Amino acid sequence: MKRVCFHLRVRPDRVAEYRQRHMDVWPEMQDALRATGWHNYTLFLADDGLVTGYLECEDFEESVGAMGHLEVNRRWQEEMAGLFEDMEGSQPDRAMRPLPEIFHVD
């Protein structure tokens, strides 16, 4: 299992909405994440809009790709896209770039 961490940036004027939407993530979206290999998926959000995401999976690209084929993910990404900065026409899940892991204590 690989650990993955990434950053995204929510528009500062949409931080409260982003928090609110994640208080009630659709059950079918949660099921889809689990089914496509997303484990321990966690999001952290700073007041300035910095999102730090963490998950564990076998293969990050494969897990993102599997989600990309699901209708529930398409709907979720479309609804969330306007909340982010610097998407350059991309959906949020396609803009996640893993950070290199440099230390882990077991």
N, C-alpha and C positions, 0 to 999 in steps of 0.2 A: 504494500500500500504506500503510495507516495503522498507527501504533504504538499499542498499548493496554497500559496498566498498571493493575493493580487490587490491592486488599488483601482478604484474608479472615482470619479468626482461628480457629486450631485450638485446641481445649481443651488447656491446658498439660499435663494428665495423659495426653494422647494424641499428643504431639509425636513420640515415638519410633516409634509405630505409623504415623503419617502418613509419616514418612521411609521406613520400611521398605516400606510399600505402594508408594511411588513408585520404589523400586529395581527393581520388576518390573511396570511398567504393561503390561497386556495388549496384545499385538501388534495385535489387532483394534480396540482403543481408539485406539492410535496411528495406525493406518490411517484410522480414522473422522475423527480430528482433521485429518489431512492432507487428506482428501477433502472436508471441509467448510470448507476455507480457513484453517486455523490454521497459521501459519508461525512458525518461531523461538519456539515456545511454551516458556517457561521458568518454573519456579517456584523461589522462594527461600524459606527457612523459618528464622526466628529462633528461638532457644531459648525465647522467651516465647510462641511460637505464632503470631506474625505471619507470614502468608504474603503474599509479594509476587509477583504474576504478571505476565509480560510476553509479548506476542505481537504478530505483525504479521498483518493481514488486510485484505481489501477493505472489508468492512462487518461490524463486530463483532456487531450485533444479528442480522444474517442468519446469521453463522457459529454463534452460540449457538443460534439457532432451528433451523438445520439439524441440529445435534447433538441437539437436543431431540426429534427425530423418530426417532432411532435406538435400537434395543433395547440395544445395547452400552452406550450412554451412560446409559440408564435404570438398568441393572444397576450400573454404576460409581457413579453418583450415589447410589443407594440404599445401597451399601456404604460410601461415604465420608461420608454425611450426619451420622452420629453422632460424627464426629471434630471437628466444627466448633461454635463458639459462635455464638449470636445468629442462627440460621437462620430463626427465626420460622415454622417449617413449610415453608420453601422448600428446594429442593435447592441445593447449593453453586454449581452453574453458573448458577442464576437469581439468586444473591445478588452476583455480580460486578458492581461498579459502576466503570466506567473513571474514572481520575483525569485531570483536565485536563492536557494537555501544555503546559508553559510555556517549554521551551527544548530545542533539539536542535542539536548541532553535526554537520555533515556531513563 
